[in-house]
Amino acid sequence: MRRRSGFTLIETVVTVGLLAVLAAFVVPTVIQKAGAGDPVKVQNDLNTVGTAIESFVGDTKAGIPHQLSSLIARPTANVDALIDSTLINVNQAAVWNGPYMGATITSNPHDSLATGFTSFIMNFLDRYDVDHNTPEHNSSGVVNATFSKTAQLFVSVQVHGLTYTQATQLNTNFDGSSDLNQADSSNTTGRFRWTKPVSGTVTAYYMAVPVTH
């Protein structure tokens, strides 16, 4: 008798059909779970930045760094700066006891870290005037006219690449559902804020830690 090899057409069709049925149940569940993890990842990453800043300040007594890279690798004395634009001196760099975050990033201020929602956290840290709802610098690096050094200031961490819906979801996680958006779809209150949506995305700001005058 000849030994049969391979599958018959009927067996192949039945197998493919069973796989299609399983995929119809499994794939949506996997996608849903992956999507549910995105806001949690963004929130955890931003909270980690805040904790890392506090640890940096506690160790160096130098103030707040100007970039995330100073939280990940020892800053270079007289080259890397603090958030008030003063340079980190030799003694402050020597007592650095990081890394305070488990990530890799260069000293380029335009570099970034990937986070949830395929968005990214910018390397550049900036002071944020919460009284006038404005960061110290605009996108071109120029000081905003409405920014006041005597106002209540926070260290802001910028998040790029979020949609309006994603930003709203994160705002609920950080500030609660009672923190409402403004008429132009921006948000100017709480620890998580963003600008008016442009081309489908927003520039979001997380108020990581307060700045002492």
MOVENFEN-V241224 format. One record per residue. OMEGA is omega in whole degrees, -180 to 180 (* if undefined). D_CENTER is the distance of its C-alpha to the mean C-alpha in Angstrom with 1 decimal. Layout:
BEGIN
OMEGA;D_CENTER + OMEGA;D_CENTER
END
This chain:
BEGIN
179;67.6 + 178;64.7 + 180;61.3 + 177;58.7 + 178;55.5 + -179;52.2 + 174;51.4 + 180;53.3 + -179;51.8 + 179;51.8 + 180;50.0 + -180;47.3 + 179;46.9 + -180;46.7 + 179;44.1 + 179;41.8 + 178;42.3 + 178;41.3 + 179;38.1 + 179;37.3 + 179;37.8 + -180;35.6 + -180;32.8 + 179;33.1 + -171;32.4 + -173;29.9 + 179;27.6 + 179;26.5 + 179;25.8 + 180;23.7 + -180;21.6 + 180;21.3 + 179;20.2 + 179;17.6 + 180;16.3 + -179;16.4 + -177;14.1 + -180;11.1 + 178;10.2 + 179;11.1 + 179;8.9 + -179;5.6 + 180;7.6 + -180;8.9 + 180;6.1 + 176;5.3 + 178;9.1 + 177;9.7 + 179;8.5 + 179;10.9 + 180;13.6 + 178;13.5 + 180;14.1 + 179;16.9 + 178;18.4 + -179;18.5 + -179;20.2 + -179;22.5 + -172;23.7 + -174;24.1 + -173;25.1 + -170;23.8 + -172;21.3 + -179;17.6 + -179;16.6 + -176;15.7 + 175;13.2 + -177;11.1 + 179;14.0 + 176;16.3 + -173;14.7 + 178;15.2 + -178;18.6 + 180;21.4 + 178;21.3 + -178;24.4 + 178;26.7 + 176;27.7 + 179;25.2 + -171;21.6 + 170;21.0 + -173;19.9 + 177;18.0 + 176;21.6 + 173;22.4 + -177;24.9 + 175;25.1 + -177;24.6 + -175;28.2 + -178;29.9 + 180;30.2 + 178;26.6 + -177;25.5 + -178;28.2 + 174;27.1 + -173;23.5 + -180;23.2 + 4;20.0 + -180;18.0 + 177;15.9 + 177;13.1 + -178;14.0 + 177;12.5 + 180;14.1 + 179;13.4 + 178;16.1 + 176;17.0 + -178;16.7 + -179;14.6 + 177;13.7 + -176;12.3 + 177;8.8 + 178;7.3 + 177;7.5 + -178;6.0 + -180;8.0 + -173;10.0 + 175;10.2 + -177;7.2 + 180;5.5 + -176;3.6 + 180;7.1 + -173;9.6 + 175;11.3 + -175;11.3 + 172;13.6 + -176;15.9 + 178;15.8 + -176;19.2 + 178;18.7 + -179;22.5 + 177;22.4 + -180;18.9 + 174;18.2 + -179;16.1 + -176;18.5 + 174;18.2 + -175;18.2 + 179;17.0 + 179;20.2 + 179;19.7 + -180;22.5 + 179;22.5 + -176;22.5 + -177;25.9 + 179;24.8 + 179;22.7 + 179;24.8 + -179;24.5 + 179;26.7 + 174;24.5 + -174;22.1 + 173;19.2 + 168;15.7 + 180;13.2 + 175;10.5 + -177;6.9 + 174;6.5 + 180;4.6 + 174;7.7 + 178;9.7 + 171;9.7 + 178;13.3 + -179;15.0 + 179;15.8 + 178;12.3 + 179;11.2 + 179;14.4 + 178;13.9 + 178;10.8 + 177;12.8 + 179;15.6 + -177;13.9 + -168;12.9 + 179;15.9 + -176;18.4 + -179;20.4 + 178;22.4 + -170;19.8 + 177;21.0 + -180;19.8 + -176;22.0 + -180;24.7 + 179;22.8 + 173;20.0 + 174;17.7 + -172;16.7 + -179;17.7 + 175;17.9 + -178;16.2 + -179;13.1 + -175;10.8 + 176;12.3 + -179;12.5 + 177;15.2 + -179;18.0 + 177;17.2 + 179;18.4 + 174;19.5 + 180;17.8 + 179;14.2 + 168;12.6 + -175;10.7 + 180;8.7 + 175;8.7 + 179;8.0 + -170;11.2 + -180;10.7 + 177;14.4 + 177;17.5 + 178;19.3 + -178;22.9 + *;25.4
END
